[in-house]
């Protein structure tokens, strides 16, 4: 069954950026029709569209070879294309799990080939695409063809920007940016600016740290250098993570997709837990479903997501508690990776706060926990880059379950993969700090 594209993490801001162009439901304009006709001749395809993705539809500012002015968003190929920064290319939609029973594949215009380059604003928001459609499958789409499509999309974007500026009153101030996004961008800019001097500070501190004499003034100097180095490394890590959050929001991170056997994923998780759980007093159960499944994803980013979720669970589960990782097929034909604990749990409002960058949940009377409040927001953005969703089920005082839901096209069975294994239990000692 074809899948609806997940909603981008920054959807509210993306829609606000789209509306600022005042282009939806406007009449055809030569500036855009010239481009679509040129693109159709260049790629020798019958259908070329300038598609803009609204809340519930894709609307065509310009179209060649298609009579309808819009289609539902739920069946739009372009709704998938705006999730990345590179063109989405489908050489044969009939053989793609995401699209093979799409109404526009099984019915008119009988899409077999699709290539859509995102229309990206200067702020990084993807408004829609410039896309090519053919009713015959293609053998491939070369790097030079992809580069040409990106160049044409940039021309469309330049004309959209020019149109917007012409509509704005002379001398009018630009619309105010969303305060949350503005703050995040300002913090990211600050993080970038402080990294270079911080790295120099840490470097000098490490030179002094290597001194071995502990007597007199030199010993006190080395002690001070250790403190400077520790704090400098902490701030460097915060700056790096802040920059990564900003990159994820703007879509600047590309996935390195590979087919990953779940047996290998389980091994990776065990390695992560051994590193994290040196001094904890909880029991961790890894409960794989059928390890004959393989998942298509970015190994490093998958490890990062699991590290974030398991780290949170270990921080907020008291000694004697229990944490589990379950891997199981979901009702939609995809895969759920679920990290569950019986720790302190969260209310609905606390869970919403935890999904915001720097949104650490603190309660009166509770011990302070380390961390930057970036783990859950980063995990949510990373799973969305995989076309999936992050779900939180939490009850205050009873525990939390966080699900990484991968879509069906990222899961397949591999009879050669390792067979299902028994539950792996890791009993760790006490007092973890992650």
Long-range contacts (C-beta under 8 A, 24 or more apart in sequence): 1-101, 1-332, 1-333, 1-408, 2-75, 2-98, 2-99, 2-100, 2-101, 2-102, 2-105, 3-97, 3-98, 3-332, 3-387, 3-407, 3-408, 3-409, 4-74, 4-79, 5-73, 5-76, 5-79, 5-80, 5-82, 5-83, 5-387, 6-83, 6-384, 6-387, 6-388, 6-389, 6-407, 8-82, 8-83, 8-126, 8-384, 9-248, 9-249, 9-380, 9-381, 9-384, 10-125, 10-181, 10-249, 12-178, 13-125, 13-178, 13-181, 14-82, 14-125, 14-126, 14-127, 15-54, 15-55, 16-178, 17-121, 17-123, 17-125, 17-127, 18-52, 18-53, 18-54, 18-125, 18-127, 18-128, 20-164, 20-175, 21-127, 21-160, 21-163, 21-164, 22-164, 22-167, 23-52, 23-61, 23-160, 23-163, 23-164, 24-52, 24-54, 24-59, 25-59, 26-61, 28-61, 28-62, 29-61, 29-62, 29-163, 31-159, 31-162, 31-163, 32-61, 32-62, 32-156, 32-159, 33-62, 33-64, 35-62, 35-130, 35-152, 35-155, 35-156, 35-159, 36-62, 36-63, 36-64, 36-130, 37-64, 38-152, 39-64, 39-130, 39-132, 39-149, 39-152, 40-64, 40-65, 42-148, 42-152, 43-132, 43-145, 43-148, 43-149, 45-113, 45-132, 45-133, 45-134, 46-133, 46-134, 46-135, 47-109, 47-132, 47-133, 47-134, 48-130, 48-131, 48-132, 48-133, 49-78, 49-129, 49-130, 49-131, 49-133, 50-119, 50-128, 50-129, 50-130, 50-156, 51-76, 51-78, 51-116, 51-128, 51-129, 51-130, 51-131, 52-119, 52-127, 52-128, 53-78, 53-79, 53-82, 53-126, 53-127, 53-128, 58-128, 65-109, 65-133, 66-109, 66-133, 71-104, 75-102, 75-103, 75-104, 77-102, 77-104, 77-111, 77-114, 77-116, 77-131, 78-116, 78-128, 78-129, 78-131, 80-387, 81-116, 81-117, 81-118, 81-126, 81-129, 81-131, 82-118, 82-126, 82-127, 82-128, 82-129, 83-126, 83-251, 83-384, 83-385, 83-387, 84-118, 84-251, 84-254, 84-385, 85-118, 85-120, 85-126, 85-251, 85-252, 85-254, 86-117, 86-118, 86-146, 86-254, 87-115, 87-116, 87-117, 87-118, 87-141, 87-146, 87-149, 87-150, 88-114, 88-115, 88-116, 88-129, 89-114, 89-115, 89-141, 89-146, 90-114, 90-115, 91-137, 91-138, 91-139, 91-140, 91-141, 92-137, 92-138, 93-137, 94-137, 95-137, 96-409, 97-333, 97-408, 97-409, 98-407, 98-408, 98-409, 109-133, 109-135, 110-135, 111-135, 112-136, 112-137, 112-138, 113-137, 113-138, 115-141, 115-145, 115-146, 115-149, 117-146, 117-149, 117-150, 117-152, 117-153, 118-153, 119-153, 119-156, 119-157, 119-160, 120-153, 120-157, 120-251, 121-157, 121-161, 122-161, 123-250, 124-249, 124-250, 124-251, 124-252, 126-251, 127-160, 129-153, 130-156, 180-356, 181-249, 184-245, 184-246, 184-249, 184-357, 185-246, 187-242, 187-358, 188-242, 188-243, 188-245, 188-246, 191-238, 191-239, 191-240, 191-242, 191-243, 192-239, 192-243, 194-235, 194-239, 195-236, 195-239, 195-240, 195-243, 198-232, 198-235, 198-236, 198-239, 199-236, 201-228, 201-232, 202-228, 202-229, 202-232, 202-233, 202-236, 205-229, 205-232, 238-372, 241-372, 241-374, 241-378, 242-357, 242-372, 242-374, 244-378, 245-357, 245-374, 245-377, 245-378, 245-381, 248-378, 248-381, 248-382, 248-385, 249-381, 253-385, 255-297, 255-298, 255-301, 255-385, 255-386, 256-298, 256-299, 256-300, 257-296, 257-297, 257-298, 258-296, 258-297, 258-298, 258-299, 259-294, 259-295, 259-296, 259-412, 259-414, 260-294, 260-295, 260-296, 260-297, 260-299, 260-302, 261-291, 261-293, 261-294, 261-414, 261-417, 261-418, 262-288, 262-289, 262-290, 262-291, 262-292, 262-293, 262-294, 262-295, 262-327, 262-417, 263-288, 263-291, 263-417, 263-418, 263-421, 265-295, 265-302, 265-327, 265-337, 266-291, 266-327, 266-421, 266-424, 268-299, 268-302, 268-303, 268-306, 269-306, 269-310, 269-325, 270-424, 270-426, 272-303, 272-306, 272-307, 272-310, 273-310, 273-426, 273-428, 274-426, 276-307, 276-310, 276-311, 276-314, 276-432, 276-434, 277-314, 277-426, 277-428, 277-432, 278-428, 278-429, 278-432, 279-428, 279-429, 279-430, 279-431, 279-432, 279-433, 280-314, 280-319, 280-428, 280-429, 280-430, 280-431, 280-432, 281-318, 281-319, 281-320, 281-428, 281-429, 281-430, 281-431, 282-314, 282-317, 282-318, 282-319, 282-320, 282-321, 282-322, 282-323, 282-341, 282-428, 283-321, 283-322, 283-323, 283-425, 283-426, 283-427, 283-428, 284-310, 284-322, 284-323, 284-324, 284-325, 284-425, 284-426, 284-427, 284-428, 285-322, 285-323, 285-324, 285-325, 285-423, 285-424, 285-425, 285-426, 286-324, 286-325, 286-423, 286-424, 286-425, 286-426, 287-324, 287-325, 287-326, 287-327, 287-423, 288-326, 288-327, 288-420, 288-421, 289-326, 289-327, 289-328, 289-329, 289-420, 290-329, 290-413, 290-420, 291-417, 291-418, 291-419, 291-420, 291-421, 292-413, 292-414, 292-415, 292-417, 292-418, 292-419, 292-420, 293-327, 293-329, 293-335, 293-411, 293-412, 293-413, 293-414, 293-417, 294-411, 294-412, 294-413, 294-414, 294-417, 295-335, 295-406, 295-410, 295-411, 296-409, 296-410, 296-411, 296-412, 297-386, 297-406, 297-410, 298-386, 301-382, 301-385, 301-386, 304-378, 304-379, 304-382, 305-378, 305-379, 305-382, 305-383, 305-404, 306-337, 306-339, 306-404, 308-375, 308-376, 308-378, 308-379, 309-339, 309-375, 309-376, 309-379, 309-402, 309-404, 310-339, 311-371, 311-375, 311-434, 312-371, 312-375, 312-376, 312-400, 312-402, 313-339, 313-340, 313-341, 313-343, 313-400, 314-432, 314-434, 315-369, 315-370, 315-371, 315-432, 315-434, 316-341, 316-343, 316-344, 316-369, 316-400, 317-341, 317-342, 317-343, 317-344, 317-399, 318-343, 318-344, 319-430, 319-431, 329-411, 330-405, 332-405, 332-407, 332-408, 333-408, 333-411, 334-388, 334-405, 334-406, 334-407, 334-408, 334-410, 334-411, 335-405, 335-406, 335-410, 335-411, 336-403, 336-404, 336-405, 336-406, 337-403, 337-404, 337-406, 338-401, 338-402, 338-403, 338-404, 339-401, 339-402, 340-399, 340-400, 340-401, 340-402, 341-399, 341-400, 341-401, 342-398, 342-399, 343-399, 343-400, 344-396, 344-397, 344-399, 345-394, 345-395, 345-396, 345-397, 345-398, 345-399, 345-400, 346-392, 346-394, 346-396, 346-400, 347-394, 347-396, 350-394, 350-396, 351-392, 351-394, 354-392, 355-380, 355-392, 370-433, 370-434, 371-434, 376-402, 379-404, 386-410
